[in-house]
Amino acid sequence: MQRLQAGLFGLSAIVLIVGLANIIKDRARLAEEGLRPTSTASAEASPSANDPLADIGVVPSALPNDAAEPARPGTPSN
């Protein structure tokens, strides 16, 4: 009888630990989802803030430049 009690206690302890881990994981996921929209909104508002090297002119910017004129068809580019 004592072995049965020890086995049931062990199984219930494992179920309790797995349940608590699941609750913690769900709350962490919900907290992360709550933070995600604000960070993506700020990234979309200022895309140049994501590329500091392009801001100082070390590498070309990924954003299209309005001042650049497209090449005309039939004229050599270089």
Residue pairs with C-beta under 8 A, 6 or more apart in sequence:
43 49
43 50
47 62
47 63
48 54
48 55
48 61
48 63
51 59
51 61
51 62
53 59
54 60
54 61
54 62
54 63
71 77
